[in-house]
């Protein structure tokens, strides 16, 4: 119960943080678009495009928290918690696409460096950097950017945008002092590669969750050892450990117990296992108790295969 309370508390903090960040970024994105048009700086317009991707990613993340809070029903027995993970996939994919597009644009600009009002570009890029630092600080302070994939995706968007502003500042200075027009596309390529890396990491983590992979913060050996050392458990098999959504890991398995065990004893034992596994980052547990007569095989993992026939049942 305590875990659920913590989960909803961090949920509220995440939503509040996302809303504040979204308002600030959307406002400054408009400033960058106007500034980019006035100074004729494509770098600023690119950075504004980057900020638009931030705004979209923050909006998706916000929608995800709203949806994932919807209660479970017969159609979706886990509720809508997975929506957060889908949002993380979209975020990661957006980062990859944006960085690919920036690299494509940069190639064009290497060939024909445009005329830029570098002083105006420098001022706007510098304010952009301060805005990004502010938003990143708000996120670090008020949200769960370590555990929550969705928040991490949004946070990485903001961090990569910060690098975009740094790139624009350096490029503006090089154009001002040395007249190096190629500094602008070079900076955008370097930033794009960093953005690409962030996108890849978030997408990979989210797809791992969608593939029902074992959570990164769970050590299967420790979990099985802890369960097998519990008094009353003779053996375990058909073990599954997966992530429902960030910060919510589930486990199911069959446990072989003594046939003389009473219901009261088994409940006491299950409560102990629940308590022990909570410390190993497992939050939702379903254990099927059975005697050795019912055991399918000795493998801890499940060897079940999907049957192609519709009407055949194996007992």
N, C-alpha and C positions, 0 to 999 in steps of 0.2 A: 504493500500500500504506500509505504514511504517513497518507493521509487517512482510510482505513478505521480505522486504529489510533486516530486522534484522535476519529473518530466514535464508536467504542465506548467510549473514555475519557469523553467528554462524556455518553454514554448512562448509564454507571455513576454518574457524579456527579449527573445529573438524577434517576435512580431513588432514590438515597440521600436527596437533598434533598426529593423528593416524599414519601417515607416519613416522614421527621422532621416535615415540615410537616403531613401528614395526621393524625398522632398528636396533635400540639399542638392543631390546630383542632378535631378531634373532641371532645377533652377539654373545651375551653373552650365549645364549642357546648352541651354538657350543662349547664355552669355557667350559661350565659345563659338556657337554658330554665327552669331552677329559679328563677333570679333574677327572670325576667320574670313567672313565676307568683306568686312571693312579693310583689313590688312592684306587681303588677297593671299593669305597663308593657307596652303593646302594641309600643312602639318596640323594647324589648329582645327580645321574641318575634320581631319582624320581623328584627332583627339576627341572631338565632339561626337564623332561616330562611335568611338570607343566608349565614351560616356553614355551614349544611347544604349550600347550593349550592356553597360552597367545597370542602367535604369531598367532595361528589360529583364535582366537576370534578377535584380532585386524584386521586381514586380512578380516574376514567376515564383521566386522563393516565398514571397508574402502570400500569394495565392495558395502555394503548397501547404503552408502552415494553416491557412484557413480551411482548406479542404481536408487535410489530414486530421483535423480535430472533429470532423463529422463522426458520429457514433456508428458502431458496427450494425449491420442489418443482415437479413437472411441472404441477400444478394452478395454482400461483401462482409464476411464474418470477421475479418481483421479491421474493418472500417476502411478509412481512406489513407492510412498511414504511409503506404507505399508511394503516394503521390509525391512526397518529398524526394524520393529517390529518382522518380521520373524527371522531376524538375532539375535535379543535379545532372542527369544525363543531357538534358536540353542545354543547361548552362555550359557544360564541358564542350558539347558539340558546337555551340555558338562561339566560344573562345577559339576553337580550332578554325572555324570558317572565317572569323574576323581576321585572325592572324594571317591566314592564307591570302585573304583579299588585300591586306596592307602590304604584304610582300609583292604581290602582283602590281599594285599601284606604284610601289617604290622603284621597280624595274623601269616603268615608264618615266619616272622622275629623274632617274640617273641619266637617261638619254636627253631629256629636255628640262633642266632645272628652271622652275618658274621664278619670276620676279616677286620678292617678298618684302613687305614692310616689317623688317626684323624687330624694330623697337616695340611696336604694338604687339607683335607676336610674343616677345619676351615677357612683357607685362602680363598678358592674358595667361600664358603658360605657367608663369610663377604663381598667379592667383589660383590657377587650376591645381597646382601641386599642393598649395595650402589647403584647398577644399578637400582633396583626396586624403591628405594626412588627417584632417579633422574627421572625415567619415570612417577611415580605418581605425582611428582611436576610439570613436563611438562604438564601432563594432567589437573591437577587442575588449572594451570595458563592459559592454552590456549584452554580449551574445556568446553562444557556445560555438566558437569557430573551430575548436579542436575536434570535438566528438561529432557534431552535426554536419553531415555531408553537404546538405543544402546550404547551410550558413557558410561552410568552407568555400563552396562554389562562388557564392556572392562576394565573399571576402577576397578571394583570389582575383575576381574581376576588378575590385577596387584597387588592390595592390598593383595589378598589371597596369591599371590606368595611371597610377602614381608614377610608374616607370615611364609611361608615355609622356607625362608632363615633364619629367626630368630630361628625357630625350629631346623634347621640343625646346626646352630652355638651353641645353647645350648647343643644339643646332642653330638657334637664334643668335647665340653669342658668336659662334664660328662664322655665321653669315655676316654679322655686324662688323667683326674685327678683321676677318680675312677674306670675306666675300666668297667663301666656299659653299656654293649652291648644293653640292652633293652631300653636305653634312645632314641635310634634312631627310633625304631618303635613307641614308645609312642608319641614322638614329631609329627610324621607323622599322627597319629590318631587324636590328638588334632587339628592340622591344617586342616585335612580333614573335621572335624565336622564344622569348621568355613566356609570352602569352600562350604560345603553342604548347609549351611544357606544362603550364598550369592546366590547360584544357585537357591534355592527355591524362594527367594524374586524376583529376576529378571524374572524367568519363570512365577511366579504368576502375576506380573504386566503386562507382555507382553500378557499372555493369556486373562487377563481382557480387554485389548485393542482389541484383536482379537474377543472377544465375544461381541463387541460393548458396553462394560460397560460404565457407566457414569464416565468421567475423575475424578481423585482424587482431582484435584485442582479446581473443579467446584461445587458450592453449588446450587442444583436445586431450593431450596426454595427462595434463593436470586434472582436467574435468573427469576423465575416466578413472584415474587413480583415486580421486576423492570419493567418487561414487562407489567403487569397488571396496574401498576401505571402510564404508559405512556398515555398521553391525546389522546383519539381516539380509544384506545383498550378497548372493552367491555368484552372480554373473550378470553381465548386461550385453544386449545386442540390438540390432536395428537402430543405431544411434544416428540422429540428425541434429545438427546445430546450424542455425542460419540467422540472418538479420531481417527483422520485419521492417524497421526503419532505423535511422541513426539513433544509437543509444538504447535500442530495444532488441535484445538478442533472445532467441527462443531455442528450446531443446526438447526433443521427444526421444524416447527409447523404450525398450522392453527390459524389465529387470526380473531376473529369476530369484525367487525367494523360497524359503522353507514352506512346505505345504501346511504346516501346523500354525503358521503365523496368523494372529487374529487381525480383524479390521482395525481395531484400536492401535495395535502394535504397528501395523503398516502405515497408518496415518501419522503416528509419531515419527516413524522413520522418514517418511516423505517430507515432513516439515523440516527435519534436520537437513535433508539433502537440499531442499529449497534454500534454506539459510546459508549452507556452505557454498552452494554454487553462485549465490548472489555476489559473493566476494570474488568469484572468478568471471564476473561480467555476464552471467546468464540471468535474465530477468523473468522469463516465462517458461515454465516447465510442465511437461505432460509425460508421466511415466506409467506404462502399462505393466502391472505386476502379474507374474505367472509362475507356475512351478516348473521344475526341470522336465516334467513329462511333456510340456507344451513347447519346449525350446526348438526353434527351427534349425539353427546352426550355431557354430561357435564363434563366428566372425562378429566383431563389435559393430562394424558398419553394415548397412542394409544391402542385401544382395537381390532385392526384389527387381523383377523385370516386367515391363508392361506386356500384358497379354493381348495379342491381336484379335482373339475371338471375343465376340460379344456375349454369348450365352453360356460359355463354359465357366463354372465356378470350381475352384480347387479348395477342398476342405482339408 
